[in-house]
Amino acid sequence: MRLKAAIQGVTQTTLVIAVGFVSIFLLNMLTWLVEQTPGTTFNSVIQTAARIWLNAHFVGIQIAEGKVAGVKVPAYEFTLVPLGFALLIAWLIYRVGRSLAGQENLGFGWVGSIATYTLVAIGLTSTASSKAIKVQDISGVFLPVLIFSVIVIFSSLFAETDLEGPLRLRLREFFANRIDQLPWAIKPVIAPALRAGTAVVACLAAVSAIAVAILIAVNWVDAIKLYQGLQLSFLGTLVISFGQLALLPNVIVYGMSWLTGLGFSLGEGSTVSPLAVELGPLPAIPMLSALPTGTDSLMIVFVLVPLLAAFFATLLVKPFTQELRFNYASATSAAIGLGIGVGFVAAVEMLLLALISGGSIGPERMSQVGVNPWLIFAVTFIEVATVSSLAAFFSARPEGVDTELLQKVRRL
């Protein structure tokens, strides 16, 4: 049974690697065979695929000083992660953990899967580096294995399954006990705050995705002109399009920040927000044709999106605030407690999205692309916590005396 669990871990992990790395390698190989790019070899094809796979695991790619089209380019580190590809890999890893959840010998399944991913990370890290482009050995191995381990362990512990192994039962009981031991003021806030805060972020993501789709549709002529200006073959156009699809989640996160009023940057000194748009030279990426080039007084109306989302999300979590309404003595304390909780959850989630969606794509001014993590945390917290506290006067207002607590006091 132990060997069976380990083999299942190895098998499932192999499928993740096949979809993640092998698909990128085959696409690069096809491009090499068809395009016959000068200076490209089979070894460089493998190196490029390895770098893309490692980059999807948040590993920085260090590019040495050199010349591009006869122009001297200083050394820089490429750290922008295409979230579309990263999310695909994360979803596949999640499925590995879910498939292991019912194993009686869960620990051996973890060992088999993590060991397999470690060997692949070591092999690809050693392959990815060249004289001009390098990957740090420590981060190239540590980050992929860390991400894989966290997702696999988490999903295998909390996925639904008919079978419960002893290790899974002990760990789930351990986490449940830690939650039960939380202070009385925090424990009842967790469930409604997580639901409402996550709902606010999900609403921002949905509105941002719709807005991005509309902007791309409206500016499709400019996008086609950029495609034509690149003078790509059919296969090259396909590769560029896949790359833009991989970056689409990043763009959606930038749109979410725009809806809060903070905006985002596409290079040092640039800003794109409802209040101001300042753009410098940009790379010729067709998707960037959808960027707003000016401001309008009506754009400030979009800042109401996170406020309305916070208001209605807090109202809708009333069925999950029973314990909160009993634990807090007054409507004011209950409302402030829930409002702060919802604002904190939404702010932390926006902070994490900002951290994983931004990065460097070039030297000097292009070293800053994305959303300022700490500013989006502060702005989101202030906006959401303020409105949620007002809405919580309805959804978290105490409705009566905690009879159970009253009986305990009387017994004492």
Secondary structure, DSSP 8 states (H G I E B T S, - for coil): -HHHHHHHHHHHHHHHHIIIIIHHHHHHHHHHHHH--TT--HHHHHHHHHHHHHHTTT--EEE-SEEETTEEE--EEE----HHHHHHHHHHHHHHHHHHTT-TTHHHHHHHHHHHHHHHHHHHHHHH--SSEE--HHHHHHHHHHHHHHHHHHHHHHS--S---HHHHHHHHHHHHHHHTS-TTTHHHHHHHHHHHHHHHHHHHHHHHHHHHHHHHHTHHHHHHHHHHHT--HHHHHHHHHHHHHHHHHHHHHHHHHHHT--BEESTT-EESSS-EE-------GGGGGS--S--GGGGGGGHHHHHHHHHHHHHTGGG-HHHHHHSSSHHHHHHHHHHHHHHHHHHHHHHHHHHH-B--SSGGGG-EE--HHHHHHHHHHHHHHHHHHHHHHHT---S--HHHHHHHHH-
